[in-house]
Amino acid sequence: MAKDMSSTAGRKQKIHVFDVVNYIVFILIGLIILVPIWKVLVDSLNAVGVYQFQLYPHDFTLDGYRTIIETSALYRPFINSVITTILGTILGLVLSTLGGYVLVQFDMPGRNIFAYILLFTMIFSGGMIPEYLVMKQLHLVNSMWILVFKHGMNVYNLVLMRNFFEGIPGSLYEAAKIDGCSPMGIFFKIVLPLSKAALASIGLMFAVTVWNDYSTVKIYITDPTQTNFQYKLRNMVMDGDTPTTAYAVSQTTLFNAGIISAILPFMVLYPFLQKYFVKGVNIGAVKE
């Protein structure tokens, strides 16, 4: 009896130590992530540009954000980013959900071959030059629509959706078939309503990818009217292509205000999707 009590106490002590270490590690990781963001936020609200870290702005101002809002040269790139992000996310979700649903049709001829072909593209690609030639043949070069179609098909997200669909109990599929539901009826009436967590998680991945894409614009687009918000902000920060401002703010303040403006939409959006995103982290991890 005494031995059993001592072993139980030992296990409790180990669990307690593990929890403490776990909290410490995650607090450190959180600080590593939050400290740079906090510095950028503070510098964007500080009228005087400084290099050292400050907990709060000593000379508070919103003129950096006023300059960003009043700079007409940023309007068109911002609208382009909003349009491409919305359409790219919708297209990506449509292709991922339909493709994932096809891959869980176990009685479909050639399903495994089709899955292997898709997985092959995750490991090997044609390269930059063949991709450029394909985009040119599709008349997507020098067009913002390349951001929509280039990211519309993501095999990794498709595989995640397939894994999630496989986690839906097979009894639901069978019951729907007995009730006379067609495959597409099952998809719209059963699969999609049960996939809110997966749709929110993967939709957020598509949106962040399209919104933050800079390299595609750099390679394929030269027309300034077709560029996105990230590309224009990069030119402001790195190339000194800053707007003239009527406010007494430093260039550092303006740069940091631009960075916060770029990440602000998803900072606002994430809290509304957080409950679905947390559930979607374990997509396909538990199956019947």
Sine and cosine of phi, psi and omega as CSV:
sin_phi,cos_phi,sin_psi,cos_psi,sin_omega,cos_omega
0.00,0.00,-0.72,0.69,-0.01,-1.00
-0.89,0.45,-0.61,0.79,0.00,-1.00
-0.91,0.41,-0.66,0.75,0.01,-1.00
-0.89,0.45,-0.65,0.76,0.01,-1.00
-0.91,0.42,-0.65,0.76,-0.02,-1.00
-0.92,0.39,-0.64,0.77,0.02,-1.00
-0.91,0.40,-0.63,0.78,0.05,-1.00
-0.89,0.46,-0.68,0.73,0.03,-1.00
-0.89,0.45,-0.61,0.80,0.02,-1.00
-0.90,0.43,-0.66,0.75,0.03,-1.00
-0.90,0.44,-0.66,0.75,0.03,-1.00
-0.88,0.47,-0.65,0.76,-0.01,-1.00
-0.91,0.41,-0.65,0.76,0.02,-1.00
-0.90,0.44,-0.68,0.73,0.03,-1.00
-0.89,0.47,-0.64,0.77,0.01,-1.00
-0.90,0.43,-0.69,0.72,0.02,-1.00
-0.90,0.44,-0.66,0.75,0.02,-1.00
-0.88,0.47,-0.68,0.74,0.01,-1.00
-0.88,0.48,-0.67,0.75,0.00,-1.00
-0.89,0.45,-0.73,0.68,0.01,-1.00
-0.89,0.45,-0.64,0.77,0.01,-1.00
-0.88,0.48,-0.72,0.70,0.03,-1.00
-0.88,0.47,-0.68,0.73,-0.03,-1.00
-0.89,0.46,-0.71,0.70,-0.02,-1.00
-0.88,0.47,-0.71,0.70,-0.04,-1.00
-0.95,0.32,-0.51,0.86,0.10,-0.99
-0.91,0.42,-0.67,0.74,0.03,-1.00
-0.90,0.44,-0.69,0.72,0.04,-1.00
-0.88,0.47,-0.67,0.74,0.03,-1.00
-0.88,0.48,-0.65,0.76,0.03,-1.00
-0.92,0.40,-0.64,0.77,0.02,-1.00
-0.87,0.48,-0.57,0.82,0.00,-1.00
-0.98,0.18,-0.66,0.75,-0.14,-0.99
-0.99,0.16,-0.54,0.84,-0.08,-1.00
-0.86,0.50,-0.75,0.67,0.04,-1.00
-0.88,0.48,-0.63,0.78,0.02,-1.00
-0.91,0.42,-0.65,0.76,0.02,-1.00
-0.90,0.44,-0.63,0.77,0.02,-1.00
-0.89,0.45,-0.68,0.73,0.02,-1.00
-0.89,0.45,-0.66,0.75,0.01,-1.00
-0.90,0.44,-0.72,0.70,0.00,-1.00
-0.89,0.45,-0.69,0.72,-0.01,-1.00
-0.91,0.41,-0.50,0.87,0.03,-1.00
-0.95,0.30,-0.31,0.95,0.01,-1.00
-0.97,-0.25,0.09,1.00,-0.04,-1.00
-0.96,-0.29,0.85,-0.53,-0.05,-1.00
-0.92,0.39,-0.43,0.90,-0.02,-1.00
-0.96,-0.28,0.84,-0.55,-0.01,-1.00
-0.94,0.33,0.78,-0.63,0.01,-1.00
-0.76,-0.65,0.40,-0.92,0.01,-1.00
-0.99,-0.15,-0.49,0.87,-0.04,-1.00
-0.97,0.22,0.32,-0.95,-0.01,-1.00
-0.98,0.22,0.73,-0.69,0.06,-1.00
-0.80,-0.61,0.62,-0.78,0.00,-1.00
-0.97,0.26,-0.45,0.89,-0.01,-1.00
-0.49,-0.87,0.41,-0.91,-0.01,-1.00
-0.95,0.31,0.80,-0.60,0.00,-1.00
-0.98,0.20,-0.44,0.90,0.02,-1.00
-0.79,-0.61,0.98,0.19,-0.17,-0.99
-0.90,0.43,0.68,-0.73,0.06,-1.00
-0.37,-0.93,0.48,-0.87,0.11,-0.99
-0.93,-0.36,0.21,0.98,-0.07,-1.00
-0.91,0.41,-0.48,0.88,0.06,-1.00
-0.88,0.47,-0.68,0.73,0.02,-1.00
-0.95,0.30,-0.57,0.82,0.06,-1.00
-0.89,0.46,-0.63,0.78,0.02,-1.00
-0.91,0.42,-0.68,0.73,0.02,-1.00
-0.87,0.49,-0.69,0.72,-0.03,-1.00
-0.92,0.39,-0.60,0.80,-0.09,-1.00
-1.00,0.03,-0.06,1.00,0.00,-1.00
-0.99,0.13,0.96,-0.29,-0.07,-1.00
-0.92,0.40,-0.42,0.91,0.00,-1.00
-0.91,0.41,-0.30,0.95,0.00,-1.00
-1.00,-0.03,-0.19,0.98,-0.08,-1.00
-0.90,0.43,-0.78,0.63,-0.05,-1.00
-0.89,0.45,-0.74,0.67,0.06,-1.00
-0.86,0.51,-0.59,0.81,0.02,-1.00
-0.91,0.40,-0.70,0.72,0.03,-1.00
-0.89,0.45,-0.67,0.75,0.05,-1.00
-0.85,0.52,-0.67,0.74,-0.01,-1.00
-0.91,0.41,-0.66,0.75,0.01,-1.00
-0.89,0.45,-0.72,0.69,-0.03,-1.00
-0.90,0.44,-0.76,0.65,-0.04,-1.00
-0.91,0.41,-0.58,0.82,0.00,-1.00
-0.92,0.39,-0.71,0.71,0.00,-1.00
-0.91,0.43,-0.77,0.64,-0.04,-1.00
-0.93,0.38,-0.63,0.77,0.02,-1.00
-0.90,0.43,-0.61,0.79,0.04,-1.00
-0.92,0.39,-0.69,0.72,0.01,-1.00
-0.89,0.46,-0.74,0.67,0.00,-1.00
-0.89,0.47,-0.68,0.73,0.01,-1.00
-0.89,0.46,-0.66,0.75,0.02,-1.00
-0.93,0.38,-0.64,0.77,0.01,-1.00
-0.88,0.47,-0.75,0.66,-0.03,-1.00
-0.93,0.37,-0.62,0.79,-0.03,-1.00
-0.93,0.36,-0.68,0.74,-0.02,-1.00
-0.94,0.34,-0.70,0.72,0.02,-1.00
-0.91,0.41,-0.69,0.73,0.02,-1.00
-0.91,0.42,-0.68,0.74,0.04,-1.00
-0.90,0.44,-0.60,0.80,0.01,-1.00
-0.93,0.37,-0.60,0.80,0.05,-1.00
-0.89,0.45,-0.63,0.78,-0.06,-1.00
-0.95,0.31,-0.23,0.97,0.06,-1.00
-0.99,-0.15,0.10,1.00,0.10,-0.99
-1.00,0.10,1.00,0.00,-0.17,-0.99
-0.92,0.38,-0.34,0.94,0.01,-1.00
-1.00,-0.05,0.11,0.99,-0.01,-1.00
-0.98,0.18,0.79,-0.61,0.02,-1.00
-0.90,0.44,0.69,-0.72,0.05,-1.00
0.97,0.22,0.22,0.97,-0.04,-1.00
-0.88,0.48,-0.69,0.73,-0.03,-1.00
-0.92,0.40,-0.63,0.77,0.02,-1.00
-0.89,0.46,-0.69,0.72,0.02,-1.00
-0.88,0.47,-0.65,0.76,0.01,-1.00
-0.91,0.41,-0.65,0.76,0.01,-1.00
-0.91,0.41,-0.61,0.79,0.04,-1.00
-0.89,0.46,-0.68,0.73,0.02,-1.00
-0.90,0.43,-0.69,0.73,0.01,-1.00
-0.90,0.43,-0.53,0.85,0.03,-1.00
-0.87,0.49,-0.62,0.79,-0.01,-1.00
-0.93,0.36,-0.32,0.95,0.06,-1.00
-0.96,0.28,-0.40,0.92,-0.05,-1.00
-0.99,-0.15,-0.65,0.76,-0.06,-1.00
-0.85,-0.53,0.59,-0.81,0.07,-1.00
-0.74,-0.67,0.26,-0.97,-0.04,-1.00
-0.95,0.31,-0.36,0.93,-0.05,-1.00
0.97,-0.24,0.20,-0.98,-0.12,-0.99
-0.93,0.36,-0.68,0.73,-0.06,-1.00
-0.92,0.38,-0.76,0.65,0.08,-1.00
-0.85,0.52,-0.61,0.79,0.01,-1.00
-0.90,0.43,-0.65,0.76,0.02,-1.00
-0.89,0.45,-0.67,0.74,0.00,-1.00
-0.91,0.42,-0.61,0.79,0.04,-1.00
-0.90,0.43,-0.71,0.70,0.01,-1.00
-0.89,0.45,-0.57,0.82,0.03,-1.00
-0.93,0.37,-0.65,0.76,0.04,-1.00
-0.90,0.44,-0.51,0.86,0.02,-1.00
-1.00,0.09,0.04,1.00,0.01,-1.00
0.87,0.49,0.61,0.79,0.03,-1.00
-0.97,-0.23,-0.14,0.99,0.04,-1.00
-0.94,0.34,0.68,-0.74,-0.02,-1.00
0.91,0.41,0.54,0.84,0.04,-1.00
-0.65,-0.76,0.67,-0.74,-0.01,-1.00
-0.93,0.37,-0.27,0.96,-0.01,-1.00
-0.93,0.37,-0.25,0.97,0.06,-1.00
-0.89,0.45,-0.49,0.87,0.04,-1.00
-0.93,0.38,-0.50,0.87,0.01,-1.00
-0.96,0.27,-0.77,0.64,-0.13,-0.99
-0.99,0.17,-0.52,0.85,-0.02,-1.00
-0.91,0.41,-0.61,0.79,-0.03,-1.00
-0.99,-0.15,-0.01,1.00,-0.04,-1.00
-0.91,0.41,-0.49,0.87,0.00,-1.00
-0.92,-0.40,0.93,-0.37,0.03,-1.00
-0.80,-0.60,0.94,-0.35,-0.10,-0.99
-0.91,0.42,-0.58,0.82,0.00,-1.00
-0.87,0.49,-0.72,0.69,0.03,-1.00
-0.92,0.39,-0.55,0.83,0.06,-1.00
-0.89,0.45,-0.66,0.75,0.03,-1.00
-0.91,0.42,-0.61,0.79,0.06,-1.00
-0.88,0.47,-0.67,0.74,0.02,-1.00
-0.91,0.41,-0.64,0.77,0.04,-1.00
-0.88,0.48,-0.68,0.73,0.02,-1.00
-0.89,0.46,-0.61,0.79,0.02,-1.00
-0.92,0.38,-0.68,0.73,0.01,-1.00
-0.90,0.44,-0.57,0.82,0.04,-1.00
-0.92,0.39,-0.41,0.91,0.02,-1.00
-0.98,0.19,-0.22,0.98,0.07,-1.00
-0.95,0.32,0.76,-0.65,-0.04,-1.00
-0.80,0.60,0.73,-0.68,0.00,-1.00
-0.90,0.44,-0.39,0.92,0.01,-1.00
-0.89,0.45,-0.49,0.87,0.03,-1.00
-0.93,0.38,-0.66,0.75,0.05,-1.00
-0.88,0.47,-0.71,0.71,-0.04,-1.00
-0.91,0.43,-0.66,0.75,0.01,-1.00
-0.90,0.43,-0.63,0.78,0.02,-1.00
-0.92,0.40,-0.62,0.78,0.03,-1.00
-0.91,0.42,-0.65,0.76,0.03,-1.00
-0.89,0.45,-0.58,0.82,0.01,-1.00
-0.97,0.22,-0.03,1.00,0.07,-1.00
1.00,-0.07,0.24,0.97,0.00,-1.00
-0.96,0.28,0.69,-0.73,0.12,-0.99
-0.98,0.22,0.24,-0.97,0.03,-1.00
-0.82,0.57,-0.67,0.74,0.02,-1.00
-0.96,0.30,-0.51,0.86,0.09,-1.00
-0.90,0.43,-0.64,0.77,0.07,-1.00
-0.89,0.46,-0.63,0.77,-0.03,-1.00
-0.89,0.46,-0.73,0.68,-0.08,-1.00
-0.99,0.15,-0.54,0.84,-0.11,-0.99
-1.00,-0.05,-0.40,0.91,-0.08,-1.00
-0.86,-0.51,-0.79,0.61,-0.14,-0.99
-0.92,0.38,-0.80,0.60,-0.06,-1.00
-0.89,0.45,-0.70,0.72,0.04,-1.00
-0.87,0.50,-0.45,0.89,0.02,-1.00
-1.00,0.03,-0.01,1.00,-0.14,-0.99
-0.93,-0.37,0.43,0.90,-0.04,-1.00
-0.87,0.48,-0.67,0.74,-0.01,-1.00
-0.90,0.44,-0.70,0.71,0.00,-1.00
-0.91,0.41,-0.67,0.74,0.00,-1.00
-0.90,0.44,-0.66,0.75,0.01,-1.00
-0.91,0.41,-0.69,0.72,-0.04,-1.00
-0.91,0.41,-0.78,0.63,-0.04,-1.00
-0.95,0.32,-0.58,0.82,0.08,-1.00
-0.88,0.48,-0.63,0.78,0.05,-1.00
-0.91,0.41,-0.61,0.79,0.05,-1.00
-0.89,0.46,-0.70,0.71,0.04,-1.00
-0.88,0.47,-0.71,0.70,-0.06,-1.00
-0.89,0.45,-0.70,0.71,0.00,-1.00
-0.90,0.43,-0.65,0.76,0.00,-1.00
-0.88,0.47,-0.74,0.68,-0.03,-1.00
-0.94,0.35,-0.68,0.73,-0.04,-1.00
-0.89,0.45,-0.64,0.77,-0.09,-1.00
-1.00,0.00,0.02,1.00,-0.09,-1.00
-0.93,0.36,0.86,-0.52,0.07,-1.00
-0.91,-0.42,-0.65,0.76,-0.12,-0.99
-0.90,0.44,-0.62,0.79,0.00,-1.00
-0.89,0.46,-0.68,0.73,0.03,-1.00
-0.90,0.43,-0.64,0.77,-0.01,-1.00
-0.89,0.46,-0.63,0.78,-0.09,-1.00
-0.99,0.11,-0.68,0.74,-0.22,-0.97
-0.97,-0.24,-0.26,0.96,-0.15,-0.99
-0.84,-0.53,0.79,-0.61,0.09,-1.00
-0.89,-0.45,-0.31,0.95,0.01,-1.00
-0.96,0.27,0.88,-0.47,-0.05,-1.00
-0.89,0.46,-0.38,0.93,0.02,-1.00
-0.98,0.22,-0.18,0.98,-0.03,-1.00
-0.96,-0.28,0.00,1.00,-0.03,-1.00
-0.97,0.23,0.25,-0.97,-0.01,-1.00
-0.96,-0.28,0.00,-1.00,-0.10,-1.00
-0.91,0.41,-0.65,0.76,-0.03,-1.00
-0.90,0.44,-0.67,0.74,-0.01,-1.00
-0.90,0.43,-0.67,0.74,0.01,-1.00
-0.92,0.40,-0.66,0.75,0.04,-1.00
-0.91,0.42,-0.62,0.79,0.03,-1.00
-0.87,0.49,-0.68,0.73,0.04,-1.00
-0.89,0.46,-0.59,0.80,0.05,-1.00
-0.90,0.44,-0.71,0.70,-0.12,-0.99
-0.98,0.21,-0.70,0.71,-0.14,-0.99
-1.00,-0.03,-0.58,0.82,-0.09,-1.00
-0.98,-0.19,0.02,1.00,0.01,-1.00
0.96,0.29,0.33,0.94,0.00,-1.00
-1.00,0.09,0.87,0.49,-0.09,-1.00
-1.00,-0.01,0.53,-0.85,0.03,-1.00
-0.96,0.28,0.48,-0.88,0.10,-0.99
-0.95,0.32,0.67,-0.74,-0.07,-1.00
-0.83,-0.56,0.62,-0.79,0.05,-1.00
-1.00,0.02,-0.01,1.00,-0.05,-1.00
-0.97,-0.24,0.43,-0.90,-0.03,-1.00
-1.00,0.07,0.97,0.26,0.03,-1.00
-0.80,-0.60,0.48,-0.88,0.02,-1.00
-0.98,0.17,0.27,-0.96,0.05,-1.00
-0.90,0.43,-0.56,0.83,0.03,-1.00
-0.88,0.47,-0.67,0.74,0.05,-1.00
-0.88,0.48,-0.68,0.74,-0.01,-1.00
-0.91,0.41,-0.67,0.75,0.02,-1.00
-0.87,0.49,-0.74,0.67,-0.03,-1.00
-0.93,0.38,-0.56,0.83,0.08,-1.00
-0.90,0.43,-0.60,0.80,0.06,-1.00
-0.91,0.42,-0.64,0.77,0.02,-1.00
-0.90,0.43,-0.71,0.70,0.02,-1.00
-0.90,0.44,-0.60,0.80,0.02,-1.00
-0.90,0.44,-0.54,0.84,-0.02,-1.00
-0.95,0.31,-0.58,0.81,-0.04,-1.00
-1.00,-0.09,-0.15,0.99,-0.07,-1.00
-0.88,0.48,-0.67,0.74,-0.02,-1.00
-0.83,0.56,-0.65,0.76,-0.02,-1.00
-0.99,0.14,-0.40,0.92,0.14,-0.99
-0.91,0.42,-0.57,0.82,0.03,-1.00
-0.98,0.21,-0.60,0.80,-0.08,-1.00
-0.97,0.23,-0.57,0.82,-0.15,-0.99
-0.86,0.51,-0.68,0.73,-0.01,-1.00
-0.84,0.54,-0.52,0.86,0.00,-1.00
-0.97,0.24,-0.39,0.92,-0.01,-1.00
-0.97,-0.24,0.00,1.00,-0.13,-0.99
-0.87,0.49,-0.70,0.72,-0.06,-1.00
-0.90,0.44,-0.57,0.82,0.06,-1.00
-0.97,0.24,-0.59,0.81,-0.05,-1.00
-0.92,0.40,-0.64,0.77,0.02,-1.00
-0.89,0.46,-0.65,0.76,0.06,-1.00
-0.92,0.40,-0.60,0.80,-0.06,-1.00
-0.95,0.30,-0.23,0.97,0.04,-1.00
-0.87,0.49,-0.55,0.84,-0.05,-1.00
-0.99,-0.12,0.52,0.86,-0.01,-1.00
-0.85,0.52,0.82,-0.57,0.07,-1.00
0.97,0.25,0.06,1.00,-0.05,-1.00
-0.97,0.23,-0.50,0.87,-0.01,-1.00
-0.89,-0.46,0.79,-0.61,0.01,-1.00
-0.81,-0.58,0.34,-0.94,-0.03,-1.00
-0.92,0.39,0.00,0.00,0.00,0.00
